[in-house]
Amino acid sequence: MDIPAHLPHRRPLLLVDRILEREPGARVVAEKLLTGEEAGLPGFLLLEMLAQAGGFLEAESLHGADIFLAGVREARFPAPARAGDRLRLEVAPEGAFAGLMKLRGAVSCEGRELCTASLLVKRL
């Protein structure tokens, strides 16, 4: 899948490398490979990765759309991400209301849970 054609984000803020599985409206599994330049990755970037992966839940492309992470709840960061990690991003919708989409997401690496969160994403 051509990720830059689907999302409005561009490098260095495009944080999804590959889509592994996609069921529009139901589930997305994506991947991000951390390079040595991304050592000590802060938790807020893990949340942004989940939000970007959530953009692939929509059937149509979000390219050119104004979409942003509007809220975060229940974020947990039990382990840090490290340089060289191949991150698995899993996102599923939990509902929609008032122009917001609620997502549940998790970031893991080889069975290590790095982040879980409930996100609110807004599309203008």
SEMARZA-827123 format. One record per atom (N, C-alpha, C): residue in three letters; atom name; x, y, z. Coordinates in steps of 0.1 Angstrom, whole numbers. Example, Ala and Ser with C-alpha at 12.3 -4.5 7.8 and 13.67 -1.06 7.14 Angstrom:
+------+------+-------+-------+-------+
! rest ! atom !    px !    py !    pz !
+------+------+-------+-------+-------+
!  ala !    N !   132 !   -57 !    78 !
!  ala !   CA !   123 !   -45 !    78 !
!  ala !    C !   132 !   -33 !    78 !
!  ser !    N !   128 !   -22 !    71 !
!  ser !   CA !   137 !   -11 !    71 !
!  ser !    C !   129 !     0 !    79 !
+------+------+-------+-------+-------+
END
This chain:
+------+------+-------+-------+-------+
! rest ! atom !    px !    py !    pz !
+------+------+-------+-------+-------+
!  met !    N !     8 !   -12 !     0 !
!  met !   CA !     0 !     0 !     0 !
!  met !    C !     9 !    12 !     0 !
!  asp !    N !     5 !    22 !    -8 !
!  asp !   CA !    13 !    35 !    -9 !
!  asp !    C !     8 !    44 !     3 !
!  ile !    N !    16 !    44 !    14 !
!  ile !   CA !    13 !    51 !    26 !
!  ile !    C !    12 !    66 !    24 !
!  pro !    N !    22 !    72 !    17 !
!  pro !   CA !    21 !    87 !    15 !
!  pro !    C !     9 !    91 !     7 !
!  ala !    N !     4 !    82 !    -2 !
!  ala !   CA !    -7 !    86 !    -9 !
!  ala !    C !   -20 !    85 !    -1 !
!  his !    N !   -20 !    79 !    10 !
!  his !   CA !   -32 !    77 !    18 !
!  his !    C !   -33 !    87 !    30 !
!  leu !    N !   -21 !    91 !    36 !
!  leu !   CA !   -21 !   100 !    47 !
!  leu !    C !   -16 !   113 !    43 !
!  pro !    N !   -20 !   124 !    50 !
!  pro !   CA !   -15 !   137 !    47 !
!  pro !    C !    -1 !   140 !    53 !
!  his !    N !     4 !   131 !    62 !
!  his !   CA !    17 !   133 !    68 !
!  his !    C !    29 !   131 !    59 !
!  arg !    N !    40 !   137 !    61 !
!  arg !   CA !    52 !   135 !    53 !
!  arg !    C !    64 !   134 !    63 !
!  arg !    N !    74 !   128 !    58 !
!  arg !   CA !    86 !   126 !    66 !
!  arg !    C !    92 !   139 !    70 !
!  pro !    N !    96 !   141 !    82 !
!  pro !   CA !    99 !   130 !    92 !
!  pro !    C !    88 !   127 !   101 !
!  leu !    N !    76 !   133 !    99 !
!  leu !   CA !    64 !   130 !   108 !
!  leu !    C !    55 !   119 !   103 !
!  leu !    N !    59 !   113 !    92 !
!  leu !   CA !    51 !   101 !    87 !
!  leu !    C !    57 !    89 !    95 !
!  leu !    N !    49 !    83 !   104 !
!  leu !   CA !    54 !    73 !   113 !
!  leu !    C !    49 !    59 !   111 !
!  val !    N !    44 !    56 !   100 !
!  val !   CA !    40 !    43 !    96 !
!  val !    C !    48 !    38 !    84 !
!  asp !    N !    55 !    27 !    85 !
!  asp !   CA !    63 !    22 !    74 !
!  asp !    C !    55 !    12 !    65 !
!  arg !    N !    47 !     3 !    71 !
!  arg !   CA !    40 !    -7 !    63 !
!  arg !    C !    27 !   -10 !    69 !
!  ile !    N !    17 !   -13 !    61 !
!  ile !   CA !     4 !   -19 !    65 !
!  ile !    C !     5 !   -34 !    64 !
!  leu !    N !     4 !   -41 !    75 !
!  leu !   CA !     5 !   -56 !    74 !
!  leu !    C !    -9 !   -62 !    72 !
!  glu !    N !   -19 !   -57 !    79 !
!  glu !   CA !   -33 !   -62 !    77 !
!  glu !    C !   -42 !   -50 !    78 !
!  arg !    N !   -53 !   -51 !    70 !
!  arg !   CA !   -63 !   -40 !    70 !
!  arg !    C !   -77 !   -45 !    67 !
!  glu !    N !   -86 !   -43 !    76 !
!  glu !   CA !  -100 !   -45 !    74 !
!  glu !    C !  -107 !   -32 !    76 !
!  pro !    N !  -110 !   -24 !    65 !
!  pro !   CA !  -116 !   -11 !    66 !
!  pro !    C !  -128 !   -11 !    76 !
!  gly !    N !  -127 !    -1 !    85 !
!  gly !   CA !  -138 !     0 !    95 !
!  gly !    C !  -137 !    -9 !   107 !
!  ala !    N !  -127 !   -19 !   106 !
!  ala !   CA !  -127 !   -29 !   117 !
!  ala !    C !  -113 !   -30 !   124 !
!  arg !    N !  -102 !   -30 !   116 !
!  arg !   CA !   -89 !   -33 !   122 !
!  arg !    C !   -78 !   -29 !   113 !
!  val !    N !   -67 !   -25 !   118 !
!  val !   CA !   -55 !   -22 !   111 !
!  val !    C !   -43 !   -27 !   119 !
!  val !    N !   -34 !   -34 !   112 !
!  val !   CA !   -21 !   -37 !   118 !
!  val !    C !   -10 !   -32 !   109 !
!  ala !    N !    -2 !   -23 !   115 !
!  ala !   CA !     9 !   -17 !   108 !
!  ala !    C !    22 !   -19 !   115 !
!  glu !    N !    33 !   -14 !   108 !
!  glu !   CA !    46 !   -16 !   113 !
!  glu !    C !    54 !    -4 !   112 !
!  lys !    N !    63 !    -2 !   121 !
!  lys !   CA !    73 !     9 !   121 !
!  lys !    C !    86 !     3 !   126 !
!  leu !    N !    97 !     5 !   118 !
!  leu !   CA !   110 !     1 !   121 !
!  leu !    C !   118 !    13 !   126 !
!  leu !    N !   123 !    12 !   139 !
!  leu !   CA !   130 !    23 !   145 !
!  leu !    C !   145 !    22 !   141 !
!  thr !    N !   150 !    33 !   136 !
!  thr !   CA !   164 !    33 !   132 !
!  thr !    C !   172 !    38 !   144 !
!  gly !    N !   185 !    39 !   142 !
!  gly !   CA !   194 !    44 !   153 !
!  gly !    C !   191 !    58 !   155 !
!  glu !    N !   186 !    66 !   146 !
!  glu !   CA !   182 !    80 !   147 !
!  glu !    C !   171 !    82 !   157 !
!  glu !    N !   163 !    71 !   159 !
!  glu !   CA !   151 !    73 !   167 !
!  glu !    C !   152 !    66 !   181 !
!  ala !    N !   165 !    65 !   186 !
!  ala !   CA !   167 !    60 !   199 !
!  ala !    C !   161 !    69 !   210 !
!  gly !    N !   156 !    63 !   220 !
!  gly !   CA !   149 !    71 !   231 !
!  gly !    C !   136 !    77 !   226 !
!  leu !    N !   128 !    70 !   219 !
!  leu !   CA !   116 !    75 !   213 !
!  leu !    C !   106 !    78 !   224 !
!  pro !    N !   101 !    91 !   225 !
!  pro !   CA !    92 !    94 !   236 !
!  pro !    C !    78 !    88 !   233 !
!  gly !    N !    71 !    86 !   244 !
!  gly !   CA !    57 !    80 !   243 !
!  gly !    C !    48 !    87 !   234 !
!  phe !    N !    48 !   101 !   234 !
!  phe !   CA !    39 !   108 !   225 !
!  phe !    C !    40 !   104 !   211 !
!  leu !    N !    52 !   100 !   206 !
!  leu !   CA !    53 !    95 !   192 !
!  leu !    C !    47 !    81 !   190 !
!  leu !    N !    47 !    73 !   200 !
!  leu !   CA !    40 !    60 !   199 !
!  leu !    C !    25 !    63 !   198 !
!  leu !    N !    20 !    73 !   205 !
!  leu !   CA !     6 !    76 !   203 !
!  leu !    C !     3 !    82 !   189 !
!  glu !    N !    12 !    90 !   184 !
!  glu !   CA !    10 !    95 !   171 !
!  glu !    C !    10 !    84 !   160 !
!  met !    N !    19 !    74 !   162 !
!  met !   CA !    19 !    62 !   153 !
!  met !    C !     6 !    55 !   153 !
!  leu !    N !     0 !    53 !   165 !
!  leu !   CA !   -13 !    47 !   165 !
!  leu !    C !   -24 !    55 !   158 !
!  ala !    N !   -23 !    68 !   160 !
!  ala !   CA !   -33 !    77 !   153 !
!  ala !    C !   -32 !    76 !   138 !
!  gln !    N !   -19 !    76 !   134 !
!  gln !   CA !   -17 !    75 !   119 !
!  gln !    C !   -21 !    62 !   114 !
!  ala !    N !   -19 !    51 !   121 !
!  ala !   CA !   -23 !    38 !   117 !
!  ala !    C !   -38 !    38 !   116 !
!  gly !    N !   -45 !    45 !   126 !
!  gly !   CA !   -59 !    45 !   126 !
!  gly !    C !   -65 !    52 !   114 !
!  gly !    N !   -57 !    60 !   107 !
!  gly !   CA !   -62 !    67 !    95 !
!  gly !    C !   -65 !    56 !    84 !
!  phe !    N !   -59 !    44 !    85 !
!  phe !   CA !   -62 !    34 !    75 !
!  phe !    C !   -74 !    26 !    78 !
!  leu !    N !   -81 !    29 !    89 !
!  leu !   CA !   -95 !    23 !    91 !
!  leu !    C !  -105 !    28 !    81 !
!  glu !    N !  -103 !    40 !    76 !
!  glu !   CA !  -112 !    46 !    67 !
!  glu !    C !  -111 !    39 !    53 !
!  ala !    N !  -121 !    38 !    46 !
!  ala !   CA !  -121 !    31 !    33 !
!  ala !    C !  -114 !    40 !    23 !
!  glu !    N !  -116 !    53 !    24 !
!  glu !   CA !  -110 !    62 !    14 !
!  glu !    C !   -97 !    68 !    20 !
!  ser !    N !   -89 !    74 !    11 !
!  ser !   CA !   -77 !    80 !    14 !
!  ser !    C !   -80 !    93 !    22 !
!  leu !    N !   -71 !    96 !    32 !
!  leu !   CA !   -72 !   108 !    40 !
!  leu !    C !   -62 !   119 !    35 !
!  his !    N !   -55 !   116 !    23 !
!  his !   CA !   -46 !   125 !    18 !
!  his !    C !   -53 !   138 !    15 !
!  gly !    N !   -47 !   149 !    20 !
!  gly !   CA !   -52 !   162 !    18 !
!  gly !    C !   -63 !   166 !    28 !
!  ala !    N !   -66 !   157 !    37 !
!  ala !   CA !   -76 !   159 !    47 !
!  ala !    C !   -70 !   165 !    60 !
!  asp !    N !   -77 !   173 !    67 !
!  asp !   CA !   -72 !   178 !    80 !
!  asp !    C !   -76 !   167 !    90 !
!  ile !    N !   -67 !   160 !    96 !
!  ile !   CA !   -70 !   150 !   106 !
!  ile !    C !   -60 !   152 !   117 !
!  phe !    N !   -64 !   151 !   129 !
!  phe !   CA !   -55 !   153 !   140 !
!  phe !    C !   -59 !   145 !   152 !
!  leu !    N !   -49 !   142 !   161 !
!  leu !   CA !   -52 !   135 !   173 !
!  leu !    C !   -58 !   145 !   183 !
!  ala !    N !   -70 !   143 !   187 !
!  ala !   CA !   -77 !   152 !   195 !
!  ala !    C !   -77 !   149 !   210 !
!  gly !    N !   -74 !   136 !   214 !
!  gly !   CA !   -74 !   133 !   228 !
!  gly !    C !   -68 !   119 !   230 !
!  val !    N !   -63 !   117 !   242 !
!  val !   CA !   -57 !   105 !   246 !
!  val !    C !   -62 !   101 !   260 !
!  arg !    N !   -66 !    89 !   262 !
!  arg !   CA !   -71 !    84 !   275 !
!  arg !    C !   -64 !    71 !   278 !
!  glu !    N !   -63 !    68 !   290 !
!  glu !   CA !   -58 !    55 !   295 !
!  glu !    C !   -45 !    51 !   288 !
!  ala !    N !   -36 !    60 !   285 !
!  ala !   CA !   -23 !    57 !   279 !
!  ala !    C !   -14 !    50 !   289 !
!  arg !    N !    -8 !    39 !   286 !
!  arg !   CA !     1 !    32 !   294 !
!  arg !    C !    14 !    29 !   286 !
!  phe !    N !    25 !    30 !   292 !
!  phe !   CA !    38 !    28 !   286 !
!  phe !    C !    47 !    19 !   294 !
!  pro !    N !    43 !     6 !   294 !
!  pro !   CA !    50 !    -4 !   303 !
!  pro !    C !    65 !    -7 !   300 !
!  ala !    N !    69 !    -4 !   287 !
!  ala !   CA !    83 !    -7 !   283 !
!  ala !    C !    87 !     4 !   273 !
!  pro !    N !   100 !     7 !   272 !
!  pro !   CA !   104 !    17 !   262 !
!  pro !    C !   107 !    10 !   249 !
!  ala !    N !   106 !    19 !   238 !
!  ala !   CA !   110 !    15 !   225 !
!  ala !    C !   125 !    17 !   223 !
!  arg !    N !   131 !     8 !   216 !
!  arg !   CA !   146 !    10 !   215 !
!  arg !    C !   150 !    10 !   200 !
!  ala !    N !   161 !    16 !   197 !
!  ala !   CA !   166 !    16 !   183 !
!  ala !    C !   167 !     2 !   178 !
!  gly !    N !   163 !     0 !   166 !
!  gly !   CA !   163 !   -13 !   160 !
!  gly !    C !   150 !   -21 !   162 !
!  asp !    N !   141 !   -17 !   170 !
!  asp !   CA !   128 !   -24 !   173 !
!  asp !    C !   120 !   -23 !   160 !
!  arg !    N !   113 !   -34 !   158 !
!  arg !   CA !   103 !   -35 !   147 !
!  arg !    C !    89 !   -34 !   155 !
!  leu !    N !    83 !   -22 !   154 !
!  leu !   CA !    71 !   -20 !   162 !
!  leu !    C !    59 !   -25 !   154 !
!  arg !    N !    50 !   -32 !   162 !
!  arg !   CA !    37 !   -36 !   156 !
!  arg !    C !    26 !   -27 !   162 !
!  leu !    N !    19 !   -21 !   153 !
!  leu !   CA !     8 !   -11 !   157 !
!  leu !    C !    -5 !   -18 !   154 !
!  glu !    N !   -14 !   -19 !   164 !
!  glu !   CA !   -27 !   -25 !   162 !
!  glu !    C !   -37 !   -15 !   166 !
!  val !    N !   -47 !   -12 !   157 !
!  val !   CA !   -57 !    -2 !   160 !
!  val !    C !   -71 !    -8 !   156 !
!  ala !    N !   -81 !    -5 !   164 !
!  ala !   CA !   -95 !    -9 !   161 !
!  ala !    C !  -104 !     2 !   166 !
!  pro !    N !  -115 !     5 !   159 !
!  pro !   CA !  -124 !    15 !   163 !
!  pro !    C !  -132 !    11 !   175 !
!  glu !    N !  -136 !    20 !   184 !
!  glu !   CA !  -144 !    18 !   195 !
!  glu !    C !  -158 !    25 !   194 !
!  gly !    N !  -158 !    34 !   185 !
!  gly !   CA !  -171 !    42 !   183 !
!  gly !    C !  -168 !    56 !   177 !
!  ala !    N !  -179 !    63 !   174 !
!  ala !   CA !  -177 !    76 !   168 !
!  ala !    C !  -189 !    85 !   174 !
!  phe !    N !  -185 !    97 !   176 !
!  phe !   CA !  -195 !   107 !   181 !
!  phe !    C !  -190 !   121 !   178 !
!  ala !    N !  -199 !   130 !   175 !
!  ala !   CA !  -196 !   145 !   174 !
!  ala !    C !  -184 !   147 !   165 !
!  gly !    N !  -183 !   140 !   154 !
!  gly !   CA !  -171 !   142 !   145 !
!  gly !    C !  -158 !   136 !   150 !
!  leu !    N !  -159 !   129 !   161 !
!  leu !   CA !  -147 !   122 !   166 !
!  leu !    C !  -148 !   107 !   164 !
!  met !    N !  -136 !   101 !   162 !
!  met !   CA !  -136 !    86 !   161 !
!  met !    C !  -127 !    82 !   173 !
!  lys !    N !  -133 !    72 !   181 !
!  lys !   CA !  -126 !    67 !   193 !
!  lys !    C !  -119 !    54 !   188 !
!  leu !    N !  -106 !    53 !   191 !
!  leu !   CA !   -98 !    41 !   187 !
!  leu !    C !   -92 !    35 !   199 !
!  arg !    N !   -90 !    22 !   198 !
!  arg !   CA !   -82 !    15 !   209 !
!  arg !    C !   -69 !    10 !   202 !
!  gly !    N !   -58 !    13 !   207 !
!  gly !   CA !   -45 !     9 !   200 !
!  gly !    C !   -35 !     3 !   210 !
!  ala !    N !   -26 !    -4 !   204 !
!  ala !   CA !   -15 !   -10 !   211 !
!  ala !    C !    -2 !   -11 !   203 !
!  val !    N !     9 !    -8 !   209 !
!  val !   CA !    22 !    -9 !   202 !
!  val !    C !    30 !   -20 !   210 !
!  ser !    N !    35 !   -29 !   202 !
!  ser !   CA !    43 !   -40 !   208 !
!  ser !    C !    55 !   -43 !   199 !
!  cys !    N !    65 !   -50 !   205 !
!  cys !   CA !    77 !   -55 !   198 !
!  cys !    C !    81 !   -68 !   203 !
!  glu !    N !    80 !   -78 !   195 !
!  glu !   CA !    83 !   -92 !   198 !
!  glu !    C !    77 !   -97 !   211 !
!  gly !    N !    64 !   -94 !   213 !
!  gly !   CA !    57 !   -98 !   225 !
!  gly !    C !    58 !   -89 !   237 !
!  arg !    N !    67 !   -79 !   236 !
!  arg !   CA !    68 !   -68 !   246 !
!  arg !    C !    58 !   -57 !   244 !
!  glu !    N !    49 !   -55 !   253 !
!  glu !   CA !    39 !   -44 !   252 !
!  glu !    C !    46 !   -31 !   255 !
!  leu !    N !    46 !   -21 !   246 !
!  leu !   CA !    52 !    -9 !   248 !
!  leu !    C !    42 !     3 !   251 !
!  cys !    N !    30 !     1 !   245 !
!  cys !   CA !    20 !    12 !   247 !
!  cys !    C !     6 !     7 !   245 !
!  thr !    N !    -3 !    11 !   253 !
!  thr !   CA !   -17 !     9 !   250 !
!  thr !    C !   -24 !    22 !   253 !
!  ala !    N !   -35 !    25 !   245 !
!  ala !   CA !   -42 !    38 !   247 !
!  ala !    C !   -55 !    38 !   240 !
!  ser !    N !   -64 !    46 !   245 !
!  ser !   CA !   -76 !    49 !   238 !
!  ser !    C !   -75 !    63 !   233 !
!  leu !    N !   -77 !    65 !   220 !
!  leu !   CA !   -74 !    78 !   213 !
!  leu !    C !   -87 !    83 !   207 !
!  leu !    N !   -88 !    97 !   206 !
!  leu !   CA !   -98 !   104 !   199 !
!  leu !    C !   -92 !   111 !   187 !
!  val !    N !   -97 !   108 !   175 !
!  val !   CA !   -91 !   113 !   163 !
!  val !    C !  -102 !   122 !   156 !
!  lys !    N !   -99 !   134 !   152 !
!  lys !   CA !  -108 !   143 !   146 !
!  lys !    C !  -105 !   145 !   131 !
!  arg !    N !  -115 !   144 !   123 !
!  arg !   CA !  -113 !   147 !   108 !
!  arg !    C !  -122 !   159 !   105 !
!  leu !    N !  -115 !   169 !   100 !
!  leu !   CA !  -123 !   181 !    96 !
!  leu !    C !  -128 !   181 !    82 !
+------+------+-------+-------+-------+
END
